[in-house]
Amino acid sequence: MKEAVVIGGGLAGLSCAVALADRGLRVTVLERAARLGGRASSWIEPVTGDTVDIGPHIFHSEYHNMLAFLQRLGTSRLICWQPGKVLTIASRPRPVRLRHWPLPPPLSLMPSLLAAPGLALPDYLSMRRVALRGMTFGEEEVDALDGMSMLDFLRDQGVSERMIDWWWRFAAMVVTNVPLERCSAASLLRIHAQLSGYRGLHFGFGMVGLGDLYTAQAAKVVEDAGGSVRTGAAVTAILGEARAEGVVLAGGERLHADVVVSAVPPQELAPLLTRPFDGLGAFEPSPYISTYVWFDRDLGMERFVSHPWSPGRLNYDFYDLCQIRQGWRGRPTIVAANIIYSHRAHGMTDAEIVRATQAEIAEFAPAAANANVVHADVHRIPMAIPCPLVGFERSRPAAASPLPGLVLAGDWTRTHMPCTMEGAVKSGMLAAEAVLGAPGTLATPSRLYDGLAGIARTMAARRPPE
Ligand SMILES: Cc1cc2nc3c(=O)[nH]c(=O)nc-3n(C[C@H](O)[C@H](O)[C@H](O)COP(=O)(O)OP(=O)(O)OC[C@H]3O[C@@H](n4cnc5c(N)ncnc54)[C@H](O)[C@@H]3O)c2cc1C
């Protein structure tokens, strides 16, 4: 039986391990932390006894690889979907509720955007060239667009400054986790094309803790197939100079294997290699601060609300967990919120962050202003994802590494997806394909856009390259 060692028990490592175990390999997963799940993990908060995630996460209806993974593990029913609305942006004086109208993509979201306060007809018209680029966007454009920031790209395309401030600065922060001026135009345009190109794309949330969706279930699949999943098992080196032959663990234990899969972030991989590959040091983390607040009353807020971009904004996305978690309905409101690319909050104490978060909740749920905070929990996360900065897409390595016997997985690798749970699971599938020597058999590619976007994309793909 072929033996594989997988370093890292996050989504990429566990999805790869399950795929390999399902195909007859004996897999050993080595996870440094005491719990599995990595950046998509959860635990029991000791004061309240409630399960909290590292920070709130959203799924969407085009997460084909992630949803297939949950299907395999029998937990896909534990996602609570929000099909009627994409999201509410708590802009002033009125909120904007983004939902799909019965129009062919990418037109379906546009009627909702017409309600955005402060924008006028010339602002909408200024979007026409970018809208067209989004419709025809394909992976063949990534290298060229990756060399410029999205801000430069938008200005070059004639988008008005008001539209840039209202929509694009918000989109850059919430979907790419970096400010617009630093964000690769390729990374953001790809997400824009996906979000506007699919009919009825909508979001979902875990009804249980994130880790409870997949960690124990994945470990069971691996163990039932004769493998093992070890926590508290830090790998300190990858064995072999001309070929990866196994790993060394902290404490000196050596494990030999036919193939080693690295499913750790780039900054963790470099020290494990005798000769690090070029470019591993170029990835910059986007840090988060995720805050959980238990209130003493029902605030009457929507399930999922975002604040629009503004220079001083701390939290962008807010979730009422009592409308999401199984069995929590009827409890006083519990809010989870994310400070994305959180450098601006790093000097604040936890108490200051909780006070500021309460004030930001009160902007769309006024009852929060006078409510008492019963308990709060602040998670400081050094890296939610690697920043998709200018040049990021070109530096993402493929699953097959320069060192024979070593295969790479992780959200940051070349998946043609943003760094997300979906990207992590897709990377796990691509790594499993590389191990098995079976390209194109496990990972689900993004589908062709729907409606007018699909027609435009098909025509663009047929055009001969210039
Ligand atoms: C607060 C927050 C919010 C997010 N929001 C969303 C969202 O809304 N939607 C979405 O799709 N994605 C979201 N993400 C991103 C998503 O969680 C990640 O893209 C995904 O979990 C990455 O998985 P991974 O397996 O590639 O990496 P990781 O989860 O980082 O897994 C790597 C694992 O390797 C382990 N490891 C590292 N070094 C070693 C070593 N030497 N030996 C052994 N083990 C090692 C680590 O402990 C870790 O468990 C969010 C992330 C955070 C933190």
The ligand as an SDF file (V2000), in Angstrom:
LIG
                    3D

 53 58  0  0  0  0  0  0  0  0999 V2000
  -11.1440   34.8370   10.5940 C   0  0  0  0  0  0  0  0  0  0  0  0
  -11.1560   34.2100    9.2390 C   0  0  0  0  0  0  0  0  0  0  0  0
  -12.2360   34.4380    8.3880 C   0  0  0  0  0  0  0  0  0  0  0  0
  -12.2750   33.8270    7.1300 C   0  0  0  0  0  0  0  0  0  0  0  0
  -13.4010   33.9900    6.3610 N   0  0  0  0  0  0  0  0  0  0  0  0
  -13.5620   33.1850    5.2860 C   0  0  0  0  0  0  0  0  0  0  0  0
  -14.8220   33.1450    4.6240 C   0  0  0  0  0  0  0  0  0  0  0  0
  -15.7650   33.8530    4.9930 O   0  0  0  0  0  0  0  0  0  0  0  0
  -14.9690   32.3060    3.5720 N   0  0  0  0  0  0  0  0  0  0  0  0
  -13.9510   31.4980    3.1430 C   0  0  0  0  0  0  0  0  0  0  0  0
  -14.1720   30.7150    2.2030 O   0  0  0  0  0  0  0  0  0  0  0  0
  -12.7370   31.5400    3.7330 N   0  0  0  0  0  0  0  0  0  0  0  0
  -12.5130   32.3480    4.8010 C   0  0  0  0  0  0  0  0  0  0  0  0
  -11.3070   32.3630    5.4590 N   0  0  0  0  0  0  0  0  0  0  0  0
  -10.1500   31.6790    4.8340 C   0  0  0  0  0  0  0  0  0  0  0  0
  -10.1370   30.1700    5.0680 C   0  0  0  0  0  0  0  0  0  0  0  0
  -10.3430   29.8670    6.4220 O   0  0  0  0  0  0  0  0  0  0  0  0
   -8.7670   29.6540    4.6240 C   0  0  0  0  0  0  0  0  0  0  0  0
   -8.5700   29.9960    3.2600 O   0  0  0  0  0  0  0  0  0  0  0  0
   -8.6350   28.1410    4.7520 C   0  0  0  0  0  0  0  0  0  0  0  0
   -9.0970   27.6780    5.9900 O   0  0  0  0  0  0  0  0  0  0  0  0
   -7.1480   27.7460    4.5640 C   0  0  0  0  0  0  0  0  0  0  0  0
   -6.9950   26.3550    4.7280 O   0  0  0  0  0  0  0  0  0  0  0  0
   -5.5860   25.6660    4.5090 P   0  0  0  0  0  0  0  0  0  0  0  0
   -5.7760   24.2410    4.8000 O   0  0  0  0  0  0  0  0  0  0  0  0
   -5.0470   26.0660    3.1920 O   0  0  0  0  0  0  0  0  0  0  0  0
   -4.5930   26.3220    5.5750 O   0  0  0  0  0  0  0  0  0  0  0  0
   -4.6100   26.2500    7.1710 P   0  0  0  0  0  0  0  0  0  0  0  0
   -6.0030   26.2470    7.6720 O   0  0  0  0  0  0  0  0  0  0  0  0
   -3.7090   27.3510    7.6250 O   0  0  0  0  0  0  0  0  0  0  0  0
   -3.9770   24.8380    7.5170 O   0  0  0  0  0  0  0  0  0  0  0  0
   -2.6120   24.6420    7.6780 C   0  0  0  0  0  0  0  0  0  0  0  0
   -2.4080   23.7730    8.9020 C   0  0  0  0  0  0  0  0  0  0  0  0
   -1.0280   23.4050    8.9740 O   0  0  0  0  0  0  0  0  0  0  0  0
   -0.6260   23.4090   10.3230 C   0  0  0  0  0  0  0  0  0  0  0  0
    0.8260   23.5320   10.3290 N   0  0  0  0  0  0  0  0  0  0  0  0
    1.5840   24.6130   10.0310 C   0  0  0  0  0  0  0  0  0  0  0  0
    2.9000   24.3170   10.1420 N   0  0  0  0  0  0  0  0  0  0  0  0
    2.9650   23.0140   10.4980 C   0  0  0  0  0  0  0  0  0  0  0  0
    4.0510   22.1310   10.7500 C   0  0  0  0  0  0  0  0  0  0  0  0
    5.3290   22.5340   10.6750 N   0  0  0  0  0  0  0  0  0  0  0  0
    3.7690   20.8530   11.1020 N   0  0  0  0  0  0  0  0  0  0  0  0
    2.4970   20.4010   11.1890 C   0  0  0  0  0  0  0  0  0  0  0  0
    1.4270   21.2170   10.9700 N   0  0  0  0  0  0  0  0  0  0  0  0
    1.6660   22.5010   10.6180 C   0  0  0  0  0  0  0  0  0  0  0  0
   -1.3550   24.5980   10.9080 C   0  0  0  0  0  0  0  0  0  0  0  0
   -1.4420   24.4960   12.3140 O   0  0  0  0  0  0  0  0  0  0  0  0
   -2.7110   24.4950   10.2150 C   0  0  0  0  0  0  0  0  0  0  0  0
   -3.6310   23.7260   10.9520 O   0  0  0  0  0  0  0  0  0  0  0  0
  -11.1950   33.0130    6.6940 C   0  0  0  0  0  0  0  0  0  0  0  0
  -10.0960   32.7980    7.5420 C   0  0  0  0  0  0  0  0  0  0  0  0
  -10.0830   33.3860    8.7970 C   0  0  0  0  0  0  0  0  0  0  0  0
   -8.9180   33.1030    9.7060 C   0  0  0  0  0  0  0  0  0  0  0  0
  1  2  1  0
  2  3  1  0
  2 52  2  0
  3  4  2  0
  4  5  1  0
  4 50  1  0
  5  6  2  0
  6  7  1  0
  6 13  1  0
  7  8  2  0
  7  9  1  0
  9 10  1  0
 10 11  2  0
 10 12  1  0
 12 13  2  0
 13 14  1  0
 14 15  1  0
 14 50  1  0
 15 16  1  0
 16 17  1  0
 16 18  1  0
 18 19  1  0
 18 20  1  0
 20 21  1  0
 20 22  1  0
 22 23  1  0
 23 24  1  0
 24 25  2  0
 24 26  1  0
 24 27  1  0
 27 28  1  0
 28 29  2  0
 28 30  1  0
 28 31  1  0
 31 32  1  0
 32 33  1  0
 33 34  1  0
 33 48  1  0
 34 35  1  0
 35 36  1  0
 35 46  1  0
 36 37  1  0
 36 45  1  0
 37 38  2  0
 38 39  1  0
 39 40  1  0
 39 45  2  0
 40 41  1  0
 40 42  2  0
 42 43  1  0
 43 44  2  0
 44 45  1  0
 46 47  1  0
 46 48  1  0
 48 49  1  0
 50 51  2  0
 51 52  1  0
 52 53  1  0
M  END
$$$$
